[in-house]
């Protein structure tokens, strides 16, 4: 890392998948298969998808099961 370089990522930050709370094994499975089609228009942690569904007056959004598998619980 070059100190002060614009766009550099500090070395003390955890890996990106950990920061995004994504399970690495599930992510690899996701990008290597056609599981991308399991998501609708939204992609993110299951809790956020449920909040968004409620906001739109829906009981669910396509992809909630895939989101629960991809994103780690906490």
C-alpha positions as a Markdown table, in Angstrom:
| # | Residue | x | y | z |
|---|---|---|---|---|
| 1 | Unk | 0.0 | 0.0 | 0.0 |
| 2 | Unk | 1.2 | 3.5 | -0.8 |
| 3 | Unk | 0.5 | 5.9 | 2.0 |
| 4 | Unk | -1.8 | 8.8 | 1.0 |
| 5 | Unk | -2.6 | 7.3 | -2.4 |
| 6 | Unk | -6.2 | 8.1 | -3.4 |
| 7 | Unk | -8.3 | 4.9 | -3.4 |
| 8 | Unk | -5.9 | 2.9 | -1.3 |
| 9 | Unk | -7.3 | 0.5 | 1.2 |
| 10 | Unk | -5.8 | 0.7 | 4.7 |
| 11 | Unk | -4.1 | -2.6 | 5.7 |
| 12 | Unk | -5.8 | -2.7 | 9.0 |
| 13 | Unk | -9.3 | -3.3 | 7.4 |
| 14 | Unk | -10.6 | -6.9 | 7.3 |
| 15 | Unk | -11.0 | -8.6 | 3.9 |
| 16 | Unk | -13.8 | -7.2 | 1.8 |
| 17 | Unk | -16.1 | -10.2 | 2.0 |
| 18 | Unk | -15.8 | -10.1 | 5.8 |
| 19 | Unk | -16.7 | -6.4 | 5.9 |
| 20 | Unk | -19.7 | -7.1 | 3.7 |
| 21 | Unk | -20.7 | -10.1 | 5.9 |
| 22 | Unk | -20.6 | -12.5 | 2.9 |
| 23 | Unk | -19.7 | -16.1 | 3.4 |
| 24 | Unk | -16.7 | -16.8 | 1.1 |
| 25 | Unk | -17.7 | -20.3 | 0.2 |
| 26 | Unk | -21.2 | -19.3 | -0.7 |
| 27 | Unk | -19.8 | -16.3 | -2.7 |
| 28 | Unk | -17.6 | -18.6 | -4.8 |
| 29 | Unk | -20.6 | -20.9 | -5.4 |
| 30 | Unk | -22.7 | -17.9 | -6.3 |
| 31 | Unk | -20.3 | -16.5 | -8.9 |
| 32 | Unk | -19.5 | -19.9 | -10.5 |
| 33 | Unk | -23.1 | -21.0 | -11.1 |
| 34 | Unk | -26.3 | -19.8 | -12.5 |
| 35 | Unk | -27.4 | -18.8 | -9.0 |
| 36 | Unk | -27.3 | -15.2 | -10.1 |
| 37 | Unk | -30.8 | -15.8 | -11.6 |
| 38 | Unk | -32.1 | -16.6 | -8.2 |
| 39 | Unk | -32.1 | -12.9 | -7.4 |
| 40 | Unk | -34.7 | -10.5 | -8.6 |
| 41 | Unk | -34.0 | -6.7 | -8.7 |
| 42 | Unk | -32.5 | -6.6 | -5.2 |
| 43 | Unk | -29.4 | -8.1 | -3.7 |
| 44 | Unk | -28.2 | -7.9 | -0.1 |
| 45 | Unk | -28.5 | -9.3 | 3.4 |
| 46 | Unk | -31.8 | -11.0 | 4.1 |
| 47 | Unk | -32.7 | -8.5 | 6.8 |
| 48 | Unk | -32.4 | -5.6 | 4.3 |
| 49 | Unk | -34.4 | -7.4 | 1.7 |
| 50 | Unk | -37.2 | -8.0 | 4.2 |
| 51 | Unk | -37.1 | -4.4 | 5.2 |
| 52 | Unk | -37.3 | -3.4 | 1.5 |
| 53 | Unk | -40.2 | -5.8 | 0.9 |
| 54 | Unk | -42.1 | -4.3 | 3.7 |
| 55 | Unk | -41.4 | -0.8 | 2.5 |
| 56 | Unk | -42.9 | -1.8 | -0.9 |
| 57 | Unk | -45.9 | -3.5 | 0.7 |
| 58 | Unk | -44.7 | -7.0 | -0.3 |
| 59 | Unk | -44.5 | -10.1 | 1.8 |
| 60 | Unk | -41.3 | -11.1 | 0.1 |
| 61 | Unk | -38.8 | -10.2 | -2.6 |
| 62 | Unk | -37.4 | -12.8 | -5.1 |
| 63 | Unk | -34.0 | -13.9 | -3.9 |
| 64 | Unk | -34.5 | -13.9 | -0.2 |
| 65 | Unk | -33.5 | -17.6 | 0.1 |
| 66 | Unk | -30.4 | -17.0 | -2.0 |
| 67 | Unk | -29.5 | -13.9 | 0.1 |
| 68 | Unk | -29.9 | -16.0 | 3.3 |
| 69 | Unk | -27.4 | -18.5 | 1.9 |
| 70 | Unk | -24.9 | -16.0 | 0.6 |
| 71 | Unk | -24.7 | -13.5 | 3.4 |
| 72 | Unk | -23.5 | -14.7 | 6.8 |
| 73 | Unk | -25.8 | -14.0 | 9.8 |
| 74 | Unk | -23.7 | -11.5 | 11.6 |
